[in-house]
Amino acid sequence: MERTENTVRNVAFSMLSEGMLAVLKFVSRFVFVHILGKEYLGLDGLFTDILTVLSLAELGFSVSITYSLYRPVAEGDTELIKSLIRLYRRVYQIVGVTVLAVGASLTPFLDFFVKKMPEDISHIPLIYLLNVLNTGVSYFFVYKSTLLFVYQKKYIDTMIRAGVTLLVNAVQIVVLVVSGDYLYYLYILVIGTLLQNVAVAVKTDRLYPYLREKEVRPLPGEIRQDIRRNVSAMVLNRVGAAVVFSTDNILISKFVGIVTAGLYSNYVMIRGFLNLMINALFNALTPALGNLIAMNREEGGSKAFRQLNFFGAWLFGWMSICLLWLYDPFITLWLGEGYLLPRPVVLLIVINFYLNSMRIPVAKTRSVMGLFWDERYKSILEAILNLVVSVILAKRWGVAGILTGTLISSVALPFWIEPRGLYRYGLKQPCSVYFLRYLMQLLVTVSAGALTGLLCRLTGEGVWGFLGKGMVCLVIPNGVYLGVYVRTEEFQELCKLGKKLLSWR
């Protein structure tokens, strides 16, 4: 019962906090754009992507340590937990220093990443260094939040981070309105990041006082070897993921221009809000999945994955339809028509969102099963293919070419390699059933999206038109999904699980 209660709390607090933060972030971006302009927006997106690539210094330790913690947490082995956390702390201290050092060393070379550096923005090196500092300091405390995650108390971390972020964003908005100075905006961001990480660390120590004990046993050799093996595989996954998912703004800045990168960052921000909601939801469910698989690997994993994948297909399909038909109307109301990208580019953004989201159930299940090694080269090949094709097509089609490169690399490799690995090495079943379900789910989503688009054209423009489109996007896709899936075993199982989660006291 405690597992059910913690799962419900994690989901509820995550959804509520991310929703509240999203509203404030959209307000903050509105103020940001109208006070600072498109060039600052592009610069902000560029530096974010550069620092995401620098996160490669993490080398996949987070996923590997999290996997290693599931069993000792389930068994109450506090001595092993202490040993793992000590290793985690030492690694992340090195990571934080590395990010700060390497990030700072790139300062003289910032012009390389931009087609033409904005002349109206002063203190660009200092702006970049403040972004580096904000990223680097977060690594010194992150290991404490991982323990909350494994204990299924992610809601505590969520509450702390939401409270600090709400305060920080509110202060940033006031500072921008009063001073119009981007540097003050960044100073507040760094202070907020440090404050929220310290608060999480202190709370974790109070919940689990054994973490403060000085006597810690050396980590057993077989576990250390297992972590080393998993990290070796995750390094390649991390490199591939960083190149595929975190270089779009860099390439757009380099081959198209910083202003276009700023326009693209608005679409990324909206997509990023959905990704935050998705990650919050699936992160809340992952510890329960990990505990289930730790006790009953193949049978528990197969049933859990089937439900998780069905739920994901419904959720991601609906979100993709909403993005396709609400992206442009929302940005027009929010920032104005001058911030829109061409329609083919929007379609490519949505397709990439759907394909990458559909990888999440597979990735989460592989992660909790510890399946890191056998597909270690896939991510490197994906990254190389993505970078080469994106650069070639960027010179021909601009932003559309870069996004097409991402699409091609996703379909060519991870689309079939990742589920095949899960079914072969984890679930011990043929993966043909996965691809048949994927095809059926895709056809249903395309049909629902086409019908939704036809009805959206009848709603008009402006605020009332947007609200009408929103209502169509809420009712039509979910109505189609319900009509198609209502009699399926997966839907019935999901309904039973939902009732169980909602009935806890």
Backbone hydrogen bonds, N-H to C=O, Kabsch-Sander energy under -0.5 kcal/mol:
donor,donor_aa,acceptor,acceptor_aa,energy
5,E,1,M,-2.6
6,N,2,E,-2.7
7,T,3,R,-2.2
8,V,4,T,-2.4
9,R,5,E,-2.5
10,N,6,N,-2.8
11,V,7,T,-2.5
12,A,8,V,-3.0
13,F,9,R,-2.9
14,S,10,N,-2.0
15,M,11,V,-2.6
16,L,12,A,-2.4
17,S,13,F,-2.6
18,E,14,S,-2.4
19,G,15,M,-2.0
20,M,16,L,-2.3
21,L,17,S,-2.8
22,A,18,E,-2.2
23,V,19,G,-1.7
24,L,20,M,-1.7
25,K,21,L,-2.6
26,F,22,A,-2.4
27,V,23,V,-1.9
28,S,24,L,-2.8
29,R,25,K,-2.8
30,F,26,F,-2.1
31,V,27,V,-2.3
32,F,28,S,-2.8
33,V,29,R,-3.0
34,H,30,F,-2.1
35,I,31,V,-1.7
36,L,32,F,-2.9
37,G,32,F,-0.8
37,G,33,V,-1.0
41,L,37,G,-1.4
42,G,38,K,-2.4
43,L,39,E,-2.4
44,D,40,Y,-2.4
45,G,41,L,-2.0
46,L,42,G,-2.3
47,F,43,L,-2.5
48,T,44,D,-1.8
49,D,45,G,-1.9
50,I,46,L,-2.3
51,L,47,F,-2.3
52,T,48,T,-1.7
53,V,49,D,-2.0
54,L,50,I,-1.7
55,S,51,L,-0.9
56,L,53,V,-1.7
57,A,54,L,-2.1
58,E,55,S,-2.2
59,L,56,L,-1.8
61,F,58,E,-2.1
64,S,60,G,-1.8
65,I,61,F,-3.1
66,T,62,S,-2.3
67,Y,63,V,-2.3
68,S,64,S,-1.9
69,L,65,I,-1.4
69,L,66,T,-0.5
70,Y,66,T,-0.9
70,Y,67,Y,-0.6
71,R,67,Y,-0.5
73,V,69,L,-2.2
74,A,70,Y,-2.3
75,E,71,R,-2.2
76,G,72,P,-0.9
77,D,72,P,-2.5
78,T,76,G,-1.5
81,I,77,D,-1.8
82,K,78,T,-2.5
83,S,79,E,-1.8
84,L,80,L,-2.5
85,I,81,I,-2.7
86,R,82,K,-2.2
87,L,83,S,-1.9
88,Y,84,L,-2.5
89,R,85,I,-2.8
90,R,86,R,-2.2
91,V,87,L,-2.5
92,Y,88,Y,-2.4
93,Q,89,R,-1.7
94,I,90,R,-1.7
95,V,91,V,-2.3
96,G,92,Y,-2.4
97,V,93,Q,-1.9
98,T,94,I,-2.4
99,V,95,V,-2.7
100,L,96,G,-2.1
101,A,97,V,-2.5
102,V,98,T,-3.0
103,G,99,V,-2.3
104,A,100,L,-2.0
105,S,101,A,-1.9
106,L,102,V,-0.9
106,L,103,G,-0.8
107,T,104,A,-1.5
109,F,106,L,-1.9
110,L,107,T,-1.3
112,F,109,F,-1.4
113,F,110,L,-1.3
114,V,111,D,-1.2
115,K,253,S,-3.0
122,S,120,D,-0.6
127,I,123,H,-2.5
128,Y,124,I,-2.4
129,L,125,P,-2.4
130,L,126,L,-2.1
131,N,127,I,-1.6
132,V,128,Y,-2.1
133,L,129,L,-2.6
134,N,130,L,-2.3
135,T,131,N,-1.8
136,G,132,V,-2.9
137,V,133,L,-2.3
138,S,134,N,-0.6
139,Y,135,T,-0.5
139,Y,136,G,-1.2
140,F,137,V,-1.1
141,F,138,S,-1.0
142,V,138,S,-0.7
144,K,141,F,-1.5
145,S,141,F,-0.6
146,T,142,V,-1.2
147,L,143,Y,-1.0
148,L,144,K,-1.4
149,F,145,S,-1.9
150,V,146,T,-2.2
151,Y,147,L,-2.1
152,Q,149,F,-1.4
153,K,148,L,-3.1
156,I,153,K,-1.5
157,D,153,K,-0.9
158,T,154,K,-2.5
159,M,155,Y,-2.4
160,I,156,I,-2.1
161,R,157,D,-2.5
162,A,158,T,-2.6
163,G,159,M,-2.4
164,V,160,I,-2.3
165,T,161,R,-2.5
166,L,162,A,-2.6
167,L,163,G,-1.8
168,V,164,V,-2.8
169,N,165,T,-3.0
170,A,166,L,-2.0
171,V,167,L,-2.3
172,Q,168,V,-2.7
173,I,169,N,-2.2
174,V,170,A,-2.0
175,V,171,V,-2.6
176,L,172,Q,-2.6
177,V,173,I,-2.4
178,V,174,V,-2.4
179,S,175,V,-3.1
180,G,175,V,-0.9
180,G,176,L,-1.0
182,Y,180,G,-0.6
185,Y,181,D,-1.3
186,L,182,Y,-1.8
187,Y,183,L,-2.4
188,I,184,Y,-2.1
189,L,185,Y,-1.4
190,V,186,L,-2.3
191,I,187,Y,-2.1
192,G,188,I,-2.4
193,T,189,L,-2.3
194,L,190,V,-2.2
195,L,191,I,-2.4
196,Q,192,G,-2.5
197,N,193,T,-1.8
198,V,194,L,-2.1
199,A,195,L,-2.2
200,V,196,Q,-2.0
201,A,197,N,-2.1
202,V,198,V,-2.5
203,K,199,A,-2.2
204,T,200,V,-2.3
205,D,201,A,-2.0
206,R,202,V,-1.7
207,L,203,K,-2.0
208,Y,204,T,-2.4
211,L,208,Y,-2.2
212,R,209,P,-1.9
213,E,210,Y,-1.2
216,V,214,K,-0.7
224,R,220,P,-2.4
225,Q,221,G,-2.5
226,D,222,E,-1.9
227,I,223,I,-2.6
228,R,224,R,-2.4
229,R,225,Q,-2.3
230,N,226,D,-2.4
231,V,227,I,-3.0
232,S,228,R,-2.1
233,A,229,R,-1.6
234,M,230,N,-2.8
235,V,231,V,-2.3
236,L,232,S,-0.8
237,N,233,A,-1.4
238,R,234,M,-3.1
239,V,235,V,-2.4
240,G,236,L,-2.3
241,A,237,N,-2.7
242,A,238,R,-2.5
243,V,239,V,-2.1
244,V,240,G,-2.5
245,F,241,A,-2.9
246,S,242,A,-1.6
251,L,247,T,-2.8
252,I,248,D,-2.8
253,S,249,N,-2.6
254,K,250,I,-2.1
255,F,251,L,-3.0
256,V,252,I,-2.3
257,G,252,I,-2.9
261,A,257,G,-1.7
262,G,258,I,-1.6
263,L,259,V,-2.0
264,Y,260,T,-2.6
265,S,261,A,-1.9
266,N,262,G,-0.9
266,N,263,L,-0.8
267,Y,263,L,-1.0
268,V,264,Y,-2.2
269,M,265,S,-2.1
270,I,266,N,-1.8
271,R,267,Y,-2.5
272,G,268,V,-3.0
273,F,269,M,-1.8
274,L,270,I,-1.6
275,N,271,R,-2.3
276,L,272,G,-2.4
277,M,273,F,-2.1
278,I,274,L,-2.6
279,N,275,N,-3.2
280,A,276,L,-2.7
281,L,277,M,-2.3
282,F,278,I,-3.0
283,N,279,N,-2.9
284,A,280,A,-1.5
285,L,281,L,-1.3
286,T,282,F,-1.9
289,L,285,L,-1.9
290,G,286,T,-3.0
291,N,287,P,-2.7
292,L,288,A,-2.2
293,I,289,L,-2.4
294,A,290,G,-2.2
295,M,291,N,-1.2
296,N,292,L,-1.8
300,G,296,N,-1.2
301,G,296,N,-0.5
301,G,297,R,-1.6
302,S,298,E,-2.3
303,K,299,E,-1.8
304,A,300,G,-2.2
305,F,301,G,-2.6
306,R,302,S,-2.0
307,Q,303,K,-1.8
308,L,304,A,-2.6
309,N,305,F,-3.1
310,F,306,R,-1.8
311,F,307,Q,-2.5
312,G,308,L,-2.3
313,A,309,N,-2.5
314,W,310,F,-2.0
315,L,311,F,-2.6
316,F,312,G,-3.3
317,G,313,A,-1.8
318,W,314,W,-2.2
319,M,315,L,-2.5
320,S,316,F,-2.3
321,I,317,G,-2.1
322,C,318,W,-2.3
323,L,319,M,-2.5
324,L,320,S,-2.4
325,W,321,I,-1.8
326,L,322,C,-1.9
327,Y,323,L,-2.0
330,F,326,L,-2.3
331,I,327,Y,-2.4
332,T,328,D,-2.4
333,L,329,P,-1.9
334,W,330,F,-2.7
335,L,331,I,-3.1
336,G,331,I,-1.8
339,Y,336,G,-1.7
340,L,337,E,-1.6
345,V,342,P,-0.6
346,V,342,P,-1.7
347,L,343,R,-2.2
348,L,344,P,-1.9
349,I,345,V,-2.2
350,V,346,V,-2.2
351,I,347,L,-2.4
352,N,348,L,-2.4
353,F,349,I,-2.0
354,Y,350,V,-2.4
355,L,351,I,-2.6
356,N,352,N,-2.5
357,S,353,F,-2.3
358,M,354,Y,-2.3
359,R,356,N,-0.8
360,I,357,S,-1.9
363,A,359,R,-2.7
364,K,360,I,-3.1
365,T,361,P,-2.0
366,R,362,V,-2.6
367,S,363,A,-2.3
368,V,364,K,-2.2
369,M,365,T,-1.3
370,G,367,S,-1.2
371,L,366,R,-2.7
372,F,370,G,-1.6
376,R,373,W,-1.6
378,K,375,E,-0.9
379,S,375,E,-0.7
381,L,377,Y,-2.1
382,E,378,K,-2.4
383,A,379,S,-2.4
384,I,380,I,-2.5
385,L,381,L,-2.5
386,N,382,E,-2.7
387,L,383,A,-2.6
388,V,384,I,-2.6
389,V,385,L,-2.4
390,S,386,N,-2.4
391,V,387,L,-2.2
392,I,388,V,-2.2
393,L,389,V,-2.8
394,A,390,S,-2.1
395,K,391,V,-1.1
396,R,393,L,-0.7
397,W,393,L,-3.4
398,G,394,A,-1.5
400,A,397,W,-1.1
402,I,398,G,-1.7
403,L,399,V,-2.3
404,T,400,A,-2.0
405,G,401,G,-1.9
406,T,402,I,-1.5
407,L,403,L,-2.1
408,I,404,T,-2.7
409,S,405,G,-2.1
410,S,406,T,-1.8
411,V,407,L,-2.2
412,A,408,I,-2.3
413,L,409,S,-1.3
415,F,410,S,-1.9
416,W,413,L,-1.1
417,I,413,L,-2.3
418,E,414,P,-1.4
420,R,416,W,-1.3
421,G,417,I,-2.2
422,L,418,E,-2.0
423,Y,419,P,-2.5
424,R,420,R,-2.4
425,Y,421,G,-2.5
426,G,421,G,-0.6
426,G,422,L,-1.7
427,L,422,L,-2.5
428,K,423,Y,-0.7
429,Q,423,Y,-2.2
434,Y,431,C,-0.6
435,F,431,C,-1.5
436,L,432,S,-2.1
437,R,433,V,-2.1
438,Y,434,Y,-2.5
439,L,435,F,-2.4
440,M,436,L,-2.2
441,Q,437,R,-2.9
442,L,438,Y,-2.4
443,L,439,L,-2.4
444,V,440,M,-2.2
445,T,441,Q,-2.2
446,V,442,L,-2.8
447,S,443,L,-2.2
448,A,444,V,-2.5
449,G,445,T,-2.7
450,A,446,V,-2.4
451,L,447,S,-2.2
452,T,448,A,-2.2
453,G,449,G,-2.3
454,L,450,A,-2.0
455,L,451,L,-1.8
456,C,452,T,-2.2
457,R,453,G,-1.3
458,L,455,L,-1.3
459,T,456,C,-1.7
465,G,461,E,-1.2
466,F,462,G,-2.4
467,L,463,V,-2.5
468,G,464,W,-2.2
469,K,465,G,-2.5
470,G,466,F,-2.6
471,M,467,L,-2.1
472,V,468,G,-2.3
473,C,469,K,-2.7
474,L,470,G,-1.5
475,V,471,M,-2.4
476,I,472,V,-2.3
478,N,474,L,-0.5
479,G,475,V,-2.3
480,V,476,I,-2.5
481,Y,477,P,-2.8
482,L,478,N,-2.5
483,G,479,G,-2.2
484,V,480,V,-2.1
485,Y,481,Y,-3.0
486,V,482,L,-1.8
488,T,485,Y,-2.1
492,Q,488,T,-1.9
493,E,489,E,-2.5
494,L,490,E,-2.3
495,C,491,F,-2.4
496,K,492,Q,-2.0
497,L,493,E,-2.3
498,G,494,L,-2.6
499,K,495,C,-2.4
500,K,496,K,-2.0
501,L,497,L,-2.5
502,L,498,G,-2.0
503,S,499,K,-1.0
504,W,501,L,-0.6
